[in-house]
Amino acid sequence: MTKVDLRQVAAVAPNLHYRYSGGTASIVAVVPEQAKSIAIASVGPYLPPNVPRIGVLQLFTRGWSKPPGGLSHRIWHARRNDEMFIGLFLRHVLRQKWKLVFTSAAQRKRTGLTRWLMRRMDAIVTPSEFSAAFVDVETPVYIVHHGVNPQKFQPAEDRAAEWAESGLPGKYGIGVFGRVRHQKGSDLFIEAMIRLLPKYPDWTAVITGLMAWEEAGFIAALKRRIAETDMENRIALLGERPQAEMPLWYRRVTLYVAPMRNEGFGLTPLEAMASGAAVVATRTGAAPYLVAEGETGLIVPPDDLEALIAGIEPLLADPARAEAMGRAGRAKALAQHTLTREAETMNDVYRRLWAAPA
């Protein structure tokens, strides 16, 4: 772990969460890239060695120190309510000099408590235009689209060989990766596969992602549905895989499906595009911004099984078209959606706050 001294840090992106989440994934991805041009660190669990980190105690022993580079304030970039609370405590109770930023990815009306906290931030960052529409406070809002590491997520030299190494049947893979739950549309994908895979024997579906205890009933119902339709050998429900293994699964699948009912941004379609897979995604989160309709994939309405089936089937019937869309998706990811671009845009938000009056 790369430990640094808070006295040399100009911005902190806390990760004060007991479970690995989308917010954690964002911090792990973007903070090392931000650190190439500003002095930034994180604090909390689940941080790999390449993420600069400070210890929690430094906030209470060195938080009053003067920020580096002649800055008047440090940035505290929260992604959760409890982190906003801590930022307010540091600034208003301990009287430390912080400017507070919150990333709001939700596409729903916020609770009164969250809006109260957001009104006390210096800036709100949202990952998509859709999320920005749900920010109903007067705090300045900046849109910073997520990016992807094109070196980590890249196409296979031989996708057929990569798929064969998985040990799963068929010639082509169709995947859904991410937490298994109702919001993510896991059930919609499985129903679509039950309808489609018998017609396309060269394809096999694979689902990976956290299966949390609170989703036990939902997951049990999915397993029963797969079993009662005799699809165990065509729909592989693998559960959570190590994060280091996920780029391999993206390289293996020819088609990626993002069937979310609701999503703040949705990074998996972008990771799939960077990996050279075609994408069928619902019109939620940033998918309409990421997926070029008819070129890199297809967009369908959310929570609509028939529309999802209609979007997937043409690509199962024509794998060559899916492969061409995957190549176009890789090119779009490189041109418009890199992690470097995200980090530069985020750092520009910080610089605006540093330049503004205290």
Secondary structure, 3 states (H helix, E strand, C coil): CCECCHHHCCEEEECCCCCCCHHHHHHHHHHHHHCCCCCEEEECCCCCCCCCECCCCHHHHCCCCCCHHHCCCEEEEECCHHHHHHHHHHHHHCCCCEEEEEECCCCCCCCHHHHHHHHCCCEEEECCHHHHCCCCCCCCEEECCCCECCCCCCCCCCHHHHHHHCCCCCCEEEEEECCCCHHHCHHHHHHHHHHHHHHCCCEEEEEECCCCHHHHHHHHHHHHHHHHCCCCCCEEEEECCCHHHHHHHHHHCCEEEECCCCCCCCCHHHHHHHCCCEEEEECCCCHHHHCCECCCEEEECCCCHHHHHHHHHHHHHCHHHHHHHHHHHHHHHHHHCEHHHHHHHHHHHHHHHHHCCC
